[in-house]
């Protein structure tokens, strides 16, 4: 977000011209995108909701931990603000496309706000400094954001063939030597034993340089290089590849299954979702590139977030999904 200040002219009590510097923020306003504003209580709710959700999943100490030098709490805060900013921008996009909530959708927002309000303790409401009207507004904005996404992606329903979505399962023997020559030499010895009928796991177990792993993936996976994936997809069930060299490692692949129906069906859904997301991103990114935004750094610097999970047994996002799933 862009930080900027605006200047305005005025006169003091002695009618002398003076320059008034203003950030353009209302009280408790954290940021704005276009003419849509976000207030600090909204940010507190998103942040505490995500942190409480993570604590429920990974344990109460997760928020204070660091992974690869990244503080979990900072990461969740960034995620919360990013999600909030996107909802605000998507509401502007909804206006641009002439979208509004129906009477039935408004009723659902009221149901969601009522349910979530009842779940919050007095301490929750006090710490987040939030009330019913703002909760209702947040559910309305979240619902409208979902509506604009569906409006953009509703006609996208591509036919995905079994071959395009096909998922395979392979066993991979990885050989890592001191150099490429050693890795290839050991891989060739293992391949020779397997070709003579020895079990792949048993053959690999004879060498400290070799390890065995099992993987299931589709053609669009980014887990392995494209040429490696192409080789795997050419194998029939139980077929074994000759050693494949990549950098200083050699790979031997055994195809366990050349077609996993359940995984393939799931992959079709994932591919459809991916194409919808790509279509939405194109429209959304073009739209937000023209919007002006500003972040209230001074207000943010003053914030002292309490290290206290929400007492609510409900979750803002889960409440929305539950209520609107019956629409």
C-alpha positions in Angstrom: 0.0 0.0 0.0 1.1 3.5 -0.7 1.7 6.0 2.1 1.0 9.6 1.2 -0.1 12.8 2.8 -2.4 15.5 1.4 -2.1 19.3 2.0 -5.0 21.7 2.4 -5.2 25.5 2.8 -6.9 27.3 5.7 -6.9 30.4 7.8 -6.1 30.8 11.5 -8.1 33.0 13.9 -6.2 36.1 12.7 -7.2 35.4 9.1 -3.7 34.5 8.2 -3.2 31.9 5.5 -1.8 28.6 6.8 -1.0 25.1 5.5 -2.8 22.2 7.1 -1.2 18.8 6.7 -3.5 15.8 7.0 -3.1 12.1 6.3 -6.8 11.9 5.2 -7.6 9.2 7.7 -10.6 9.1 9.9 -10.4 8.0 13.6 -9.4 4.4 13.8 -9.1 4.1 10.0 -6.2 1.7 9.2 -6.2 1.9 5.4 -8.3 2.8 2.4 -8.5 1.4 -1.1 -10.3 3.7 -3.5 -13.2 5.0 -1.5 -13.5 1.8 0.7 -12.2 2.2 4.2 -10.9 -0.4 6.7 -11.0 0.3 10.4 -8.8 -1.1 13.1 -11.5 -3.4 14.7 -11.9 -5.2 11.4 -8.2 -5.9 11.3 -8.2 -7.1 14.9 -11.0 -9.5 14.2 -9.3 -11.0 11.1 -5.9 -11.3 12.9 -7.3 -12.9 16.1 -9.5 -15.2 14.1 -6.6 -16.6 12.1 -4.3 -16.8 15.2 -7.0 -18.7 17.2 -7.6 -21.0 14.2 -3.9 -21.8 14.0 -3.7 -22.4 17.8 -6.6 -24.8 17.6 -4.9 -26.7 14.8 -1.2 -26.6 15.8 -1.3 -25.9 19.6 -1.3 -22.8 21.8 2.5 -22.1 21.3 2.4 -21.9 17.5 1.8 -18.2 17.2 5.0 -17.3 19.2 7.2 -19.6 17.2 9.5 -18.9 14.3 10.1 -21.1 11.2 13.0 -20.3 8.8 13.4 -17.0 10.5 9.8 -16.0 10.0 7.6 -15.2 13.0 4.3 -17.0 12.8 2.4 -14.2 14.3 3.8 -11.7 11.8 3.0 -14.1 9.0 -0.6 -14.4 10.1 -1.0 -10.7 10.6 0.2 -10.1 7.0 -2.2 -12.8 5.8 -5.1 -11.2 7.6 -4.4 -7.7 6.3 -3.9 -9.1 2.8 -7.3 -10.9 2.9 -9.0 -7.9 4.3 -7.6 -5.6 1.6 -8.7 -8.0 -1.1 -12.2 -8.1 0.3 -12.3 -4.3 0.3 -11.1 -4.2 -3.3 -13.5 -6.9 -4.5 -16.4 -4.8 -3.1 -15.3 -1.9 -5.3 -15.1 -4.4 -8.2 -18.7 -5.5 -7.4 -19.9 -1.9 -7.6 -18.1 -1.5 -10.9 -19.9 -4.6 -12.2 -23.3 -3.4 -10.8 -23.5 -6.3 -8.3 -25.4 -6.0 -5.0 -26.7 -8.5 -2.4 -30.2 -9.8 -2.8 -32.7 -9.6 0.0 -32.2 -13.3 0.8 -28.4 -12.7 0.9 -28.8 -9.8 3.3 -30.9 -12.0 5.5 -28.1 -14.5 5.6 -25.7 -11.8 6.6 -27.9 -10.9 9.5 -28.1 -14.6 10.5 -24.3 -14.9 10.4 -23.8 -11.7 12.3 -26.3 -12.7 15.0 -24.7 -16.1 15.4 -21.2 -14.8 15.6 -22.1 -12.0 17.9 -23.6 -14.5 20.4 -20.4 -16.5 20.3 -18.1 -13.7 21.3 -17.5 -13.0 25.0 -17.5 -9.5 26.6 -13.7 -9.7 26.7 -13.6 -10.5 22.9 -15.8 -7.6 22.1 -13.8 -5.3 24.4 -10.4 -6.3 23.2 -11.4 -6.0 19.5 -13.4 -2.9 20.2 -16.1 -4.2 17.8 -19.9 -4.1 17.8 -22.8 -5.7 16.0 -23.1 -3.1 13.2 -19.5 -3.5 12.1 -19.8 -7.3 12.3 -22.8 -7.2 10.0 -21.0 -4.9 7.6 -18.1 -7.3 7.5 -20.3 -10.2 6.7 -22.0 -8.2 4.0 -18.6 -7.3 2.4 -17.4 -10.8 2.6 -20.6 -12.1 0.9 -20.4 -9.5 -1.8 -16.7 -10.4 -2.4 -17.8 -14.0 -2.9 -20.5 -12.9 -5.2 -18.2 -11.0 -7.5 -15.8 -13.9 -7.7 -18.7 -16.2 -8.7 -19.9 -13.6 -11.2 -16.5 -13.6 -13.0 -15.9 -17.3 -12.9 -19.4 -18.6 -13.1 -19.2 -19.4 -16.9 -15.9 -21.1 -16.6 -16.5 -24.8 -16.5 -13.8 -26.4 -18.8 -14.0 -30.0 -19.8 -11.0 -31.7 -18.3 -10.2 -35.1 -19.8 -9.0 -38.1 -17.8 -5.7 -37.9 -19.6 -5.2 -34.2 -18.8 -6.0 -34.8 -15.1 -4.5 -38.2 -14.9 -2.6 -38.9 -11.6 0.0 -41.6 -11.3 1.8 -43.2 -8.4 5.5 -44.0 -8.6 8.3 -45.3 -6.5 11.5 -43.3 -6.9 15.0 -44.6 -6.0 17.3 -41.6 -5.6 21.1 -42.1 -5.8 23.3 -39.3 -4.6 27.0 -39.9 -5.1 30.1 -37.8 -4.7 29.8 -36.8 -8.3 27.6 -37.6 -11.3 29.8 -40.5 -12.4 29.5 -42.3 -9.1 25.8 -41.7 -8.8 25.2 -43.1 -12.3 27.5 -46.1 -11.6 25.6 -47.1 -8.4 22.2 -46.5 -10.2 23.2 -48.8 -13.0 24.1 -51.5 -10.5 20.8 -51.1 -8.8 18.9 -51.1 -12.1 20.7 -54.3 -13.1 19.6 -56.1 -10.0 16.0 -55.0 -10.4 16.1 -56.1 -14.0 17.2 -59.6 -12.8 14.1 -59.7 -10.6 15.3 -58.3 -7.3 12.8 -56.2 -5.3 13.6 -52.4 -5.8 13.5 -51.7 -2.1 15.9 -54.5 -1.4 18.3 -53.5 -4.2 18.4 -49.9 -3.0 18.9 -51.0 0.7 22.4 -52.3 -0.3 23.7 -48.8 -0.9 24.0 -46.0 1.6 23.8 -43.5 -1.3 20.3 -44.7 -2.3 16.9 -43.8 -0.8 13.4 -44.8 -1.8 10.3 -42.6 -1.8 6.7 -42.9 -3.1 4.9 -40.1 -4.9 1.5 -39.4 -6.5 1.2 -36.5 -8.9 -0.4 -35.1 -12.0 1.2 -33.8 -15.2 1.1 -30.2 -13.9 3.0 -30.9 -10.8 5.8 -28.5 -9.8 7.3 -31.1 -7.4 9.7 -32.5 -10.1 11.3 -31.2 -13.4 9.1 -31.4 -16.5 11.3 -33.9 -18.3 11.3 -36.2 -15.2 7.5 -36.0 -15.1 7.2 -36.8 -18.8 9.4 -39.9 -18.3 7.2 -41.0 -15.4 4.0 -40.6 -17.4 5.3 -42.8 -20.2 5.7 -45.8 -17.9 3.1 -48.5 -17.8 2.1 -50.1 -14.5 5.1 -52.0 -12.9 7.5 -50.7 -15.6 10.8 -49.4 -14.4 12.8 -46.6 -16.1 16.5 -46.7 -16.8 18.5 -44.3 -14.6 17.7 -40.7 -15.1 20.4 -38.1 -14.4 19.7 -34.7 -12.9 22.6 -32.7 -11.6 24.6 -35.0 -9.4 21.7 -37.4 -8.7 20.4 -40.4 -10.5 16.8 -41.6 -10.3 15.2 -44.9 -11.1 11.4 -44.8 -11.3 9.0 -47.7 -10.9 5.4 -47.0 -11.9 3.1 -48.4 -9.2 -0.1 -47.2 -10.9 -0.5 -45.4 -14.3 -4.0 -44.2 -13.4 -5.4 -43.4 -10.0 -9.2 -42.8 -10.6 -10.0 -41.2 -7.2 -6.9 -38.9 -7.4 -7.7 -38.1 -11.1 -11.2 -37.0 -10.2 -9.9 -34.8 -7.4 -7.3 -33.4 -9.8 -10.1 -32.4 -12.2 -11.7 -30.3 -9.6 -8.4 -28.7 -8.7 -7.7 -27.9 -12.3 -11.1 -26.3 -12.7 -10.5 -24.2 -9.6 -7.1 -23.2 -10.8 -8.5 -22.0 -14.2 -11.2 -20.1 -12.4 -8.7 -18.5 -10.1 -6.5 -17.5 -13.1 -9.5 -16.0 -14.9 -10.5 -14.0 -11.7 -6.9 -12.8 -11.1 -6.8 -11.3 -14.6 -9.9 -9.2 -14.1 -9.1 -8.4 -10.5 -5.5 -7.4 -11.1 -6.5 -5.1 -14.0 -9.1 -3.5 -11.8 -7.0 -2.9 -8.7 -4.0 -1.5 -10.7 -6.0 1.7 -11.2 -7.0 2.1 -7.5 -5.2 4.4 -5.1 -4.6 3.1 -1.6 -3.0 4.4 1.6 -2.0 2.7 4.9 -2.1 4.5 8.3 1.4 3.6 9.5 1.1 5.9 12.6 -2.1 4.1 13.8 -0.5 0.7 13.1 2.6 1.6 15.1 0.4 2.4 18.1 -1.2 -1.0 18.2 -0.5 -3.4 21.1 -2.1 -6.7 20.3 -3.1 -8.8 23.3 -1.6 -12.3 23.5 -5.0 -13.8 24.1 -7.0 -16.2 22.0 -10.6 -15.5 21.3 -13.1 -17.0 23.7 -15.5 -17.7 20.8 -16.0 -21.3 19.9 -17.0 -20.1 16.5 -14.9 -18.8 13.6 -15.9 -15.8 11.4 -15.1 -17.5 8.1 -16.7 -20.8 9.2 -19.8 -19.1 10.3 -20.1 -17.5 6.8 -19.6 -20.9 5.1 -22.1 -22.6 7.4 -24.8 -19.9 6.9 -24.4 -19.4 3.2 -24.1 -23.1 2.4 -27.8 -23.3 2.9 -28.6 -20.3 0.6 
